[in-house]
Amino acid sequence: MAENKKPQWDIWKELDELRQRHKELGPMFARIGVAPEFAQMANNLRLDLQRRPPSPPLATGERDKDAQAQEDYKRAFASHYEEVFFKVESFLRMPWPPEAQFLVPAILEETENLRRQLVKNPLVPPVLEKLDGFIEQYSNLDSMDGRLDRAAIEARKAELIDVLGFPLMVRRQLAHPEWELLPPLASDDYRQLLATRIGNYRQTAWLESRLYDKWYVALEFDAIWARLKRDANDRERIISQLKLNWPKLGNWAPDFPNADLVWYLLLVLACVISLFAEWWWPAAGLLLWLQLSVIIERHHVQLVNKRRQALLLECGRFKRIRDQISSGKFDPNQVLRQLKQFNFRHYVSEQGMSLLQSMSMGGF
């Protein structure tokens, strides 16, 4: 027996590629310490700390000109360091793991100390090595001491992979069905799984974004579309939904192969035997039963076809809504109106409807 193919796929790698394509995901990844832009900003800031201040002007011997040059030098000297301090404060406001915030008060305190030194000694360059060390430590999580709660960061990373990785997993499953990463889209197991995942997404406010709002709504409508197609093309399911209970072997033993065919063959055989044995009343009863069965079976076929046509019509209407959402360019208010107009709201899960309504109220 051939072994099942195992997925050669790194979900974290695909998430990181997604982060590079969508800037709105940057702050989420920064909260787990993944932010190349943050590291670059830290390097630039450390280079600014090493830049030399403006040099004092050369004396020209002209009193007024020298006095003006000295005033300009004082302003440029103060502005040089104030610009650096402003960049430090802006840097600290950038998204970064909350567990690293224990260093922020020390950095701000050192910045204020340097400001006071400049007020006390206006033209004396302050010593910036301590501030530089703080910046290096703050931007490099690996260099932090035991005060950094690394377990909390890893837990947040696992949550990010679980919530943001699910749509990617669905997409990968559709591309490679043999991997069996998830249940089939039309199954009840997938429906429950998706409702749970949408609920988890809604409960993790720090991971919510317009991009994933659209993706999770698209997953909900893709699953509904898969179930509608299955229902429209599964004759046995339609029959079970219509509850066509005319007595026959197929109703009592649904797993028996060709149960209805065997049942009617047995009835015909019993009728033939009754006729040869001249058991007229049983033969008449069996003939009447067979005739009624033919009439009822034809009626059932009409009911099944009618129900299938209704399901196909629903599929066509729902597909237009689903295609709007799959394109990524849709108006939640319009989608809600269409769901109400065509009586499709009962197909959407409570979690999916809640997400769609929040998008509508949020001015999506």
QUISUL-V632312 format. One line per field, one symbol per residue. phi: phi as a letter, one per 30 degrees, with the letter a starting at -180 (. if undefined). psi: psi as a letter, one per 30 degrees, with the letter a starting at -180 (. if undefined). A space follows every 50 residues. Layout:
phi=???
psi=???
//
This chain:
phi=.ddddcdcbcdddddddddddbdddedddddcicaedddddddddddddd dddedddddcjceddddddddddddddddedddddddddddddddaeedd ddddedddddddddddddddbeccdddcdddddddddddcdddddddddd ddddddddddddddddeddddddddbeddhdbdedddddddddddddddd dddcedcdadededddddddddddddddddddccddddddddhdcdeadd dcbddddhdddddddddddddddddddicddedddddddddddddddddd ddddddddddddddeddddddddedddicbcedddddddddchcdddddd ddddddddddddid
psi=kkkkkkkikjeeeeeeeeeffjfffeeeeefggjieeeeeeeeeeeeeff kklkkllkkffjeeeeeeeeeeeeeeeeeeeeeeeeeeeeeffkklkffg fffeeeeeeeeeeeeeeeeeiegjkljgeeeeeeeeeefjefflaffkif eeeeeeeeeeeeeffeeeeeeeeefifffhellkefleeeeeeeeeeeee effiefgkleefeeeeeeeeeeeeeeeeeeefgjeeeeeeefhjhkklef efiffkkheeeeeeeeeeeeeeeeeefhieeeeeeeeeeeeeeeeeeeee eeeeeeeeeeeeeeeeeeeeeeeeefffjljeeeeeeeeeeghffffkle eeeeeeeeeefgh.
//
